[in-house]
């Protein structure tokens, strides 16, 4: 299990600037990882869920649902820092682009 927190929309093209913090919990199964959590968008906390598939140690493909479906390649910059440029197809037919930066903390169980 792991937990990630971060801020979405680092590349803002709208005014006023509104960063969107999120918290996500994950569980890995082979090359797949399930994730769920919450994000603060427009001062409203919303749930999110998704699936990741690791292509290799550098690239992961991520699919999320949060008031629409997002698709993103995930790039591992360092062991615990991840950059995610995403395309989001919202439920109101808008197409939105976002960039996420995550700092990951892994909880490892002792080998006893």
ROLO-527411 format. One record per atom (N, C-alpha, C): residue in three letters; residue number from 1; x, y, z. Coordinates in steps of 0.1 Angstrom, whole numbers, always signed. Example, Ala and Ser with C-alpha at 12.3 -4.5 7.8 and 13.67 -1.06 7.14 Angstrom:
2
<pt residu="ALA" num="1" x="+132" y="-57" z="+78"/>
<pt residu="ALA" num="1" x="+123" y="-45" z="+78"/>
<pt residu="ALA" num="1" x="+132" y="-33" z="+78"/>
<pt residu="SER" num="2" x="+128" y="-22" z="+71"/>
<pt residu="SER" num="2" x="+137" y="-11" z="+71"/>
<pt residu="SER" num="2" x="+129" y="+0" z="+79"/>
//
This chain:
112
<pt residu="UNK" num="1" x="+8" y="-12" z="+0"/>
<pt residu="UNK" num="1" x="+0" y="+0" z="+0"/>
<pt residu="UNK" num="1" x="+9" y="+13" z="+0"/>
<pt residu="UNK" num="2" x="+3" y="+23" z="-6"/>
<pt residu="UNK" num="2" x="+11" y="+36" z="-6"/>
<pt residu="UNK" num="2" x="+0" y="+47" z="-6"/>
<pt residu="UNK" num="3" x="+5" y="+59" z="-2"/>
<pt residu="UNK" num="3" x="-3" y="+71" z="-2"/>
<pt residu="UNK" num="3" x="+5" y="+82" z="-10"/>
<pt residu="UNK" num="4" x="-3" y="+90" z="-18"/>
<pt residu="UNK" num="4" x="+3" y="+101" z="-25"/>
<pt residu="UNK" num="4" x="-5" y="+113" z="-23"/>
<pt residu="UNK" num="5" x="+2" y="+124" z="-21"/>
<pt residu="UNK" num="5" x="-5" y="+137" z="-21"/>
<pt residu="UNK" num="5" x="+2" y="+146" z="-31"/>
<pt residu="UNK" num="6" x="-5" y="+156" z="-36"/>
<pt residu="UNK" num="6" x="+1" y="+165" z="-46"/>
<pt residu="UNK" num="6" x="-9" y="+176" z="-49"/>
<pt residu="UNK" num="7" x="-5" y="+184" z="-59"/>
<pt residu="UNK" num="7" x="-12" y="+195" z="-64"/>
<pt residu="UNK" num="7" x="-14" y="+194" z="-79"/>
<pt residu="UNK" num="8" x="-27" y="+195" z="-83"/>
<pt residu="UNK" num="8" x="-30" y="+194" z="-97"/>
<pt residu="UNK" num="8" x="-30" y="+208" z="-103"/>
<pt residu="UNK" num="9" x="-28" y="+208" z="-116"/>
<pt residu="UNK" num="9" x="-29" y="+221" z="-124"/>
<pt residu="UNK" num="9" x="-17" y="+230" z="-121"/>
<pt residu="UNK" num="10" x="-5" y="+225" z="-123"/>
<pt residu="UNK" num="10" x="+7" y="+233" z="-121"/>
<pt residu="UNK" num="10" x="+9" y="+243" z="-132"/>
<pt residu="UNK" num="11" x="+4" y="+240" z="-144"/>
<pt residu="UNK" num="11" x="+5" y="+248" z="-156"/>
<pt residu="UNK" num="11" x="-9" y="+254" z="-158"/>
<pt residu="UNK" num="12" x="-11" y="+266" z="-153"/>
<pt residu="UNK" num="12" x="-24" y="+273" z="-153"/>
<pt residu="UNK" num="12" x="-25" y="+283" z="-164"/>
<pt residu="UNK" num="13" x="-36" y="+282" z="-172"/>
<pt residu="UNK" num="13" x="-38" y="+292" z="-183"/>
<pt residu="UNK" num="13" x="-50" y="+301" z="-180"/>
<pt residu="UNK" num="14" x="-56" y="+298" z="-169"/>
<pt residu="UNK" num="14" x="-68" y="+306" z="-165"/>
<pt residu="UNK" num="14" x="-65" y="+315" z="-153"/>
<pt residu="UNK" num="15" x="-73" y="+325" z="-151"/>
<pt residu="UNK" num="15" x="-72" y="+334" z="-140"/>
<pt residu="UNK" num="15" x="-85" y="+335" z="-133"/>
<pt residu="UNK" num="16" x="-86" y="+334" z="-119"/>
<pt residu="UNK" num="16" x="-74" y="+334" z="-110"/>
<pt residu="UNK" num="16" x="-68" y="+320" z="-109"/>
<pt residu="UNK" num="17" x="-56" y="+319" z="-105"/>
<pt residu="UNK" num="17" x="-49" y="+306" z="-104"/>
<pt residu="UNK" num="17" x="-55" y="+298" z="-92"/>
<pt residu="UNK" num="18" x="-58" y="+286" z="-94"/>
<pt residu="UNK" num="18" x="-65" y="+278" z="-84"/>
<pt residu="UNK" num="18" x="-59" y="+264" z="-84"/>
<pt residu="UNK" num="19" x="-49" y="+261" z="-75"/>
<pt residu="UNK" num="19" x="-43" y="+248" z="-74"/>
<pt residu="UNK" num="19" x="-52" y="+238" z="-68"/>
<pt residu="UNK" num="20" x="-52" y="+226" z="-71"/>
<pt residu="UNK" num="20" x="-61" y="+216" z="-67"/>
<pt residu="UNK" num="20" x="-54" y="+205" z="-59"/>
<pt residu="UNK" num="21" x="-53" y="+205" z="-46"/>
<pt residu="UNK" num="21" x="-46" y="+195" z="-38"/>
<pt residu="UNK" num="21" x="-54" y="+182" z="-38"/>
<pt residu="UNK" num="22" x="-47" y="+171" z="-37"/>
<pt residu="UNK" num="22" x="-54" y="+158" z="-37"/>
<pt residu="UNK" num="22" x="-46" y="+148" z="-28"/>
<pt residu="UNK" num="23" x="-53" y="+137" z="-24"/>
<pt residu="UNK" num="23" x="-48" y="+127" z="-16"/>
<pt residu="UNK" num="23" x="-53" y="+114" z="-22"/>
<pt residu="UNK" num="24" x="-43" y="+104" z="-24"/>
<pt residu="UNK" num="24" x="-47" y="+92" z="-31"/>
<pt residu="UNK" num="24" x="-40" y="+80" z="-24"/>
<pt residu="UNK" num="25" x="-48" y="+69" z="-22"/>
<pt residu="UNK" num="25" x="-43" y="+57" z="-16"/>
<pt residu="UNK" num="25" x="-42" y="+46" z="-27"/>
<pt residu="UNK" num="26" x="-31" y="+38" z="-27"/>
<pt residu="UNK" num="26" x="-30" y="+28" z="-38"/>
<pt residu="UNK" num="26" x="-27" y="+14" z="-32"/>
<pt residu="UNK" num="27" x="-30" y="+4" z="-40"/>
<pt residu="UNK" num="27" x="-27" y="-10" z="-38"/>
<pt residu="UNK" num="27" x="-22" y="-16" z="-51"/>
<pt residu="UNK" num="28" x="-10" y="-22" z="-50"/>
<pt residu="UNK" num="28" x="-4" y="-28" z="-62"/>
<pt residu="UNK" num="28" x="-7" y="-43" z="-64"/>
<pt residu="UNK" num="29" x="-9" y="-47" z="-76"/>
<pt residu="UNK" num="29" x="-11" y="-61" z="-79"/>
<pt residu="UNK" num="29" x="-3" y="-64" z="-92"/>
<pt residu="UNK" num="30" x="+8" y="-71" z="-91"/>
<pt residu="UNK" num="30" x="+17" y="-74" z="-103"/>
<pt residu="UNK" num="30" x="+20" y="-61" z="-110"/>
<pt residu="UNK" num="31" x="+17" y="-59" z="-123"/>
<pt residu="UNK" num="31" x="+20" y="-46" z="-130"/>
<pt residu="UNK" num="31" x="+8" y="-36" z="-129"/>
<pt residu="UNK" num="32" x="-3" y="-40" z="-122"/>
<pt residu="UNK" num="32" x="-14" y="-31" z="-121"/>
<pt residu="UNK" num="32" x="-14" y="-25" z="-107"/>
<pt residu="UNK" num="33" x="-20" y="-13" z="-106"/>
<pt residu="UNK" num="33" x="-22" y="-6" z="-93"/>
<pt residu="UNK" num="33" x="-36" y="+1" z="-93"/>
<pt residu="UNK" num="34" x="-44" y="-2" z="-83"/>
<pt residu="UNK" num="34" x="-56" y="+4" z="-81"/>
<pt residu="UNK" num="34" x="-54" y="+17" z="-72"/>
<pt residu="UNK" num="35" x="-61" y="+27" z="-75"/>
<pt residu="UNK" num="35" x="-60" y="+39" z="-66"/>
<pt residu="UNK" num="35" x="-74" y="+46" z="-64"/>
<pt residu="UNK" num="36" x="-75" y="+52" z="-52"/>
<pt residu="UNK" num="36" x="-87" y="+59" z="-49"/>
<pt residu="UNK" num="36" x="-83" y="+70" z="-39"/>
<pt residu="UNK" num="37" x="-91" y="+80" z="-39"/>
<pt residu="UNK" num="37" x="-88" y="+91" z="-30"/>
<pt residu="UNK" num="37" x="-98" y="+103" z="-32"/>
<pt residu="UNK" num="38" x="-93" y="+115" z="-29"/>
<pt residu="UNK" num="38" x="-101" y="+127" z="-30"/>
<pt residu="UNK" num="38" x="-93" y="+139" z="-35"/>
<pt residu="UNK" num="39" x="-100" y="+148" z="-41"/>
<pt residu="UNK" num="39" x="-94" y="+160" z="-47"/>
<pt residu="UNK" num="39" x="-103" y="+172" z="-44"/>
<pt residu="UNK" num="40" x="-96" y="+184" z="-41"/>
<pt residu="UNK" num="40" x="-103" y="+196" z="-39"/>
<pt residu="UNK" num="40" x="-104" y="+204" z="-52"/>
<pt residu="UNK" num="41" x="-115" y="+205" z="-58"/>
<pt residu="UNK" num="41" x="-117" y="+212" z="-70"/>
<pt residu="UNK" num="41" x="-128" y="+223" z="-68"/>
<pt residu="UNK" num="42" x="-124" y="+235" z="-71"/>
<pt residu="UNK" num="42" x="-134" y="+247" z="-68"/>
<pt residu="UNK" num="42" x="-139" y="+246" z="-54"/>
<pt residu="UNK" num="43" x="-131" y="+244" z="-45"/>
<pt residu="UNK" num="43" x="-134" y="+244" z="-30"/>
<pt residu="UNK" num="43" x="-145" y="+233" z="-27"/>
<pt residu="UNK" num="44" x="-145" y="+223" z="-35"/>
<pt residu="UNK" num="44" x="-154" y="+211" z="-32"/>
<pt residu="UNK" num="44" x="-146" y="+199" z="-33"/>
<pt residu="UNK" num="45" x="-147" y="+190" z="-22"/>
<pt residu="UNK" num="45" x="-139" y="+178" z="-22"/>
<pt residu="UNK" num="45" x="-147" y="+167" z="-29"/>
<pt residu="UNK" num="46" x="-140" y="+161" z="-39"/>
<pt residu="UNK" num="46" x="-146" y="+151" z="-48"/>
<pt residu="UNK" num="46" x="-139" y="+138" z="-47"/>
<pt residu="UNK" num="47" x="-146" y="+126" z="-48"/>
<pt residu="UNK" num="47" x="-139" y="+113" z="-48"/>
<pt residu="UNK" num="47" x="-133" y="+111" z="-62"/>
<pt residu="UNK" num="48" x="-123" y="+102" z="-62"/>
<pt residu="UNK" num="48" x="-117" y="+98" z="-75"/>
<pt residu="UNK" num="48" x="-113" y="+83" z="-73"/>
<pt residu="UNK" num="49" x="-112" y="+76" z="-85"/>
<pt residu="UNK" num="49" x="-107" y="+62" z="-85"/>
<pt residu="UNK" num="49" x="-101" y="+59" z="-98"/>
<pt residu="UNK" num="50" x="-92" y="+49" z="-99"/>
<pt residu="UNK" num="50" x="-86" y="+46" z="-112"/>
<pt residu="UNK" num="50" x="-77" y="+34" z="-111"/>
<pt residu="UNK" num="51" x="-70" y="+32" z="-123"/>
<pt residu="UNK" num="51" x="-62" y="+20" z="-125"/>
<pt residu="UNK" num="51" x="-49" y="+25" z="-132"/>
<pt residu="UNK" num="52" x="-38" y="+20" z="-128"/>
<pt residu="UNK" num="52" x="-25" y="+22" z="-134"/>
<pt residu="UNK" num="52" x="-19" y="+9" z="-140"/>
<pt residu="UNK" num="53" x="-12" y="+10" z="-151"/>
<pt residu="UNK" num="53" x="-5" y="-1" z="-156"/>
<pt residu="UNK" num="53" x="+9" y="+3" z="-159"/>
<pt residu="UNK" num="54" x="+19" y="-4" z="-153"/>
<pt residu="UNK" num="54" x="+33" y="-1" z="-155"/>
<pt residu="UNK" num="54" x="+39" y="-7" z="-167"/>
<pt residu="UNK" num="55" x="+44" y="+2" z="-176"/>
<pt residu="UNK" num="55" x="+50" y="-3" z="-189"/>
<pt residu="UNK" num="55" x="+64" y="-7" z="-186"/>
<pt residu="UNK" num="56" x="+71" y="+1" z="-178"/>
<pt residu="UNK" num="56" x="+85" y="-1" z="-174"/>
<pt residu="UNK" num="56" x="+88" y="+7" z="-161"/>
<pt residu="UNK" num="57" x="+100" y="+9" z="-157"/>
<pt residu="UNK" num="57" x="+104" y="+17" z="-145"/>
<pt residu="UNK" num="57" x="+102" y="+32" z="-147"/>
<pt residu="UNK" num="58" x="+100" y="+36" z="-160"/>
<pt residu="UNK" num="58" x="+99" y="+50" z="-162"/>
<pt residu="UNK" num="58" x="+85" y="+55" z="-166"/>
<pt residu="UNK" num="59" x="+77" y="+47" z="-173"/>
<pt residu="UNK" num="59" x="+64" y="+51" z="-178"/>
<pt residu="UNK" num="59" x="+53" y="+42" z="-173"/>
<pt residu="UNK" num="60" x="+42" y="+48" z="-168"/>
<pt residu="UNK" num="60" x="+30" y="+41" z="-164"/>
<pt residu="UNK" num="60" x="+18" y="+48" z="-171"/>
<pt residu="UNK" num="61" x="+9" y="+40" z="-176"/>
<pt residu="UNK" num="61" x="-4" y="+45" z="-181"/>
<pt residu="UNK" num="61" x="-14" y="+45" z="-171"/>
<pt residu="UNK" num="62" x="-21" y="+56" z="-169"/>
<pt residu="UNK" num="62" x="-31" y="+58" z="-158"/>
<pt residu="UNK" num="62" x="-44" y="+62" z="-164"/>
<pt residu="UNK" num="63" x="-55" y="+56" z="-159"/>
<pt residu="UNK" num="63" x="-69" y="+59" z="-162"/>
<pt residu="UNK" num="63" x="-76" y="+62" z="-149"/>
<pt residu="UNK" num="64" x="-83" y="+73" z="-149"/>
<pt residu="UNK" num="64" x="-90" y="+78" z="-137"/>
<pt residu="UNK" num="64" x="-104" y="+81" z="-140"/>
<pt residu="UNK" num="65" x="-112" y="+81" z="-129"/>
<pt residu="UNK" num="65" x="-126" y="+86" z="-131"/>
<pt residu="UNK" num="65" x="-128" y="+97" z="-120"/>
<pt residu="UNK" num="66" x="-131" y="+109" z="-124"/>
<pt residu="UNK" num="66" x="-135" y="+120" z="-115"/>
<pt residu="UNK" num="66" x="-143" y="+129" z="-123"/>
<pt residu="UNK" num="67" x="-156" y="+128" z="-122"/>
<pt residu="UNK" num="67" x="-166" y="+136" z="-130"/>
<pt residu="UNK" num="67" x="-162" y="+135" z="-145"/>
<pt residu="UNK" num="68" x="-158" y="+124" z="-149"/>
<pt residu="UNK" num="68" x="-153" y="+122" z="-163"/>
<pt residu="UNK" num="68" x="-141" y="+112" z="-162"/>
<pt residu="UNK" num="69" x="-136" y="+109" z="-174"/>
<pt residu="UNK" num="69" x="-125" y="+100" z="-175"/>
<pt residu="UNK" num="69" x="-112" y="+107" z="-179"/>
<pt residu="UNK" num="70" x="-101" y="+104" z="-173"/>
<pt residu="UNK" num="70" x="-88" y="+110" z="-177"/>
<pt residu="UNK" num="70" x="-79" y="+99" z="-181"/>
<pt residu="UNK" num="71" x="-70" y="+102" z="-190"/>
<pt residu="UNK" num="71" x="-60" y="+93" z="-195"/>
<pt residu="UNK" num="71" x="-46" y="+100" z="-194"/>
<pt residu="UNK" num="72" x="-36" y="+93" z="-189"/>
<pt residu="UNK" num="72" x="-23" y="+100" z="-188"/>
<pt residu="UNK" num="72" x="-12" y="+91" z="-188"/>
<pt residu="UNK" num="73" x="-1" y="+95" z="-194"/>
<pt residu="UNK" num="73" x="+12" y="+88" z="-192"/>
<pt residu="UNK" num="73" x="+18" y="+93" z="-179"/>
<pt residu="UNK" num="74" x="+23" y="+85" z="-171"/>
<pt residu="UNK" num="74" x="+30" y="+89" z="-158"/>
<pt residu="UNK" num="74" x="+45" y="+87" z="-160"/>
<pt residu="UNK" num="75" x="+52" y="+98" z="-157"/>
<pt residu="UNK" num="75" x="+67" y="+97" z="-159"/>
<pt residu="UNK" num="75" x="+73" y="+98" z="-145"/>
<pt residu="UNK" num="76" x="+81" y="+88" z="-141"/>
<pt residu="UNK" num="76" x="+89" y="+88" z="-129"/>
<pt residu="UNK" num="76" x="+101" y="+96" z="-130"/>
<pt residu="UNK" num="77" x="+101" y="+108" z="-123"/>
<pt residu="UNK" num="77" x="+113" y="+117" z="-124"/>
<pt residu="UNK" num="77" x="+124" y="+112" z="-115"/>
<pt residu="UNK" num="78" x="+120" y="+108" z="-103"/>
<pt residu="UNK" num="78" x="+129" y="+102" z="-93"/>
<pt residu="UNK" num="78" x="+121" y="+91" z="-86"/>
<pt residu="UNK" num="79" x="+127" y="+84" z="-77"/>
<pt residu="UNK" num="79" x="+121" y="+73" z="-70"/>
<pt residu="UNK" num="79" x="+107" y="+76" z="-65"/>
<pt residu="UNK" num="80" x="+105" y="+88" z="-58"/>
<pt residu="UNK" num="80" x="+93" y="+92" z="-52"/>
<pt residu="UNK" num="80" x="+86" y="+104" z="-58"/>
<pt residu="UNK" num="81" x="+91" y="+109" z="-69"/>
<pt residu="UNK" num="81" x="+85" y="+121" z="-76"/>
<pt residu="UNK" num="81" x="+80" y="+117" z="-90"/>
<pt residu="UNK" num="82" x="+67" y="+120" z="-92"/>
<pt residu="UNK" num="82" x="+61" y="+116" z="-105"/>
<pt residu="UNK" num="82" x="+54" y="+128" z="-111"/>
<pt residu="UNK" num="83" x="+55" y="+129" z="-125"/>
<pt residu="UNK" num="83" x="+49" y="+139" z="-133"/>
<pt residu="UNK" num="83" x="+39" y="+133" z="-142"/>
<pt residu="UNK" num="84" x="+26" y="+138" z="-142"/>
<pt residu="UNK" num="84" x="+16" y="+133" z="-150"/>
<pt residu="UNK" num="84" x="+9" y="+143" z="-158"/>
<pt residu="UNK" num="85" x="+12" y="+144" z="-171"/>
<pt residu="UNK" num="85" x="+4" y="+153" z="-180"/>
<pt residu="UNK" num="85" x="-9" y="+145" z="-185"/>
<pt residu="UNK" num="86" x="-20" y="+150" z="-182"/>
<pt residu="UNK" num="86" x="-33" y="+143" z="-184"/>
<pt residu="UNK" num="86" x="-42" y="+150" z="-194"/>
<pt residu="UNK" num="87" x="-50" y="+142" z="-201"/>
<pt residu="UNK" num="87" x="-61" y="+147" z="-209"/>
<pt residu="UNK" num="87" x="-74" y="+142" z="-202"/>
<pt residu="UNK" num="88" x="-83" y="+151" z="-198"/>
<pt residu="UNK" num="88" x="-95" y="+147" z="-191"/>
<pt residu="UNK" num="88" x="-107" y="+150" z="-199"/>
<pt residu="UNK" num="89" x="-116" y="+139" z="-201"/>
<pt residu="UNK" num="89" x="-128" y="+140" z="-208"/>
<pt residu="UNK" num="89" x="-139" y="+141" z="-197"/>
<pt residu="UNK" num="90" x="-144" y="+153" z="-194"/>
<pt residu="UNK" num="90" x="-153" y="+155" z="-183"/>
<pt residu="UNK" num="90" x="-167" y="+151" z="-187"/>
<pt residu="UNK" num="91" x="-176" y="+149" z="-177"/>
<pt residu="UNK" num="91" x="-190" y="+144" z="-180"/>
<pt residu="UNK" num="91" x="-198" y="+155" z="-187"/>
<pt residu="UNK" num="92" x="-194" y="+167" z="-188"/>
<pt residu="UNK" num="92" x="-201" y="+178" z="-195"/>
<pt residu="UNK" num="92" x="-195" y="+180" z="-209"/>
<pt residu="UNK" num="93" x="-187" y="+170" z="-214"/>
<pt residu="UNK" num="93" x="-182" y="+170" z="-228"/>
<pt residu="UNK" num="93" x="-170" y="+179" z="-230"/>
<pt residu="UNK" num="94" x="-165" y="+185" z="-219"/>
<pt residu="UNK" num="94" x="-153" y="+194" z="-221"/>
<pt residu="UNK" num="94" x="-140" y="+185" z="-221"/>
<pt residu="UNK" num="95" x="-130" y="+189" z="-228"/>
<pt residu="UNK" num="95" x="-117" y="+183" z="-228"/>
<pt residu="UNK" num="95" x="-108" y="+192" z="-221"/>
<pt residu="UNK" num="96" x="-102" y="+187" z="-210"/>
<pt residu="UNK" num="96" x="-93" y="+196" z="-202"/>
<pt residu="UNK" num="96" x="-79" y="+189" z="-201"/>
<pt residu="UNK" num="97" x="-69" y="+197" z="-200"/>
<pt residu="UNK" num="97" x="-55" y="+193" z="-199"/>
<pt residu="UNK" num="97" x="-51" y="+197" z="-185"/>
<pt residu="UNK" num="98" x="-43" y="+188" z="-178"/>
<pt residu="UNK" num="98" x="-38" y="+191" z="-165"/>
<pt residu="UNK" num="98" x="-24" y="+185" z="-164"/>
<pt residu="UNK" num="99" x="-16" y="+190" z="-154"/>
<pt residu="UNK" num="99" x="-3" y="+184" z="-151"/>
<pt residu="UNK" num="99" x="-3" y="+182" z="-136"/>
<pt residu="UNK" num="100" x="+0" y="+170" z="-132"/>
<pt residu="UNK" num="100" x="+1" y="+166" z="-118"/>
<pt residu="UNK" num="100" x="+15" y="+164" z="-114"/>
<pt residu="UNK" num="101" x="+19" y="+168" z="-102"/>
<pt residu="UNK" num="101" x="+32" y="+164" z="-97"/>
<pt residu="UNK" num="101" x="+29" y="+158" z="-83"/>
<pt residu="UNK" num="102" x="+34" y="+145" z="-81"/>
<pt residu="UNK" num="102" x="+32" y="+138" z="-69"/>
<pt residu="UNK" num="102" x="+45" y="+135" z="-62"/>
<pt residu="UNK" num="103" x="+44" y="+135" z="-49"/>
<pt residu="UNK" num="103" x="+55" y="+130" z="-40"/>
<pt residu="UNK" num="103" x="+49" y="+118" z="-33"/>
<pt residu="UNK" num="104" x="+55" y="+106" z="-35"/>
<pt residu="UNK" num="104" x="+49" y="+94" z="-30"/>
<pt residu="UNK" num="104" x="+56" y="+89" z="-17"/>
<pt residu="UNK" num="105" x="+49" y="+84" z="-8"/>
<pt residu="UNK" num="105" x="+54" y="+77" z="+4"/>
<pt residu="UNK" num="105" x="+49" y="+63" z="+4"/>
<pt residu="UNK" num="106" x="+58" y="+54" z="+4"/>
<pt residu="UNK" num="106" x="+55" y="+39" z="+5"/>
<pt residu="UNK" num="106" x="+56" y="+34" z="+19"/>
<pt residu="UNK" num="107" x="+45" y="+27" z="+23"/>
<pt residu="UNK" num="107" x="+45" y="+20" z="+36"/>
<pt residu="UNK" num="107" x="+49" y="+6" z="+34"/>
<pt residu="UNK" num="108" x="+61" y="+2" z="+38"/>
<pt residu="UNK" num="108" x="+66" y="-12" z="+36"/>
<pt residu="UNK" num="108" x="+64" y="-20" z="+49"/>
<pt residu="UNK" num="109" x="+59" y="-32" z="+48"/>
<pt residu="UNK" num="109" x="+57" y="-41" z="+59"/>
<pt residu="UNK" num="109" x="+71" y="-47" z="+63"/>
<pt residu="UNK" num="110" x="+73" y="-49" z="+76"/>
<pt residu="UNK" num="110" x="+85" y="-56" z="+80"/>
<pt residu="UNK" num="110" x="+85" y="-70" z="+76"/>
<pt residu="UNK" num="111" x="+96" y="-76" z="+72"/>
<pt residu="UNK" num="111" x="+97" y="-90" z="+68"/>
<pt residu="UNK" num="111" x="+100" y="-98" z="+81"/>
<pt residu="UNK" num="112" x="+89" y="-102" z="+88"/>
<pt residu="UNK" num="112" x="+90" y="-110" z="+100"/>
<pt residu="UNK" num="112" x="+84" y="-123" z="+98"/>
//
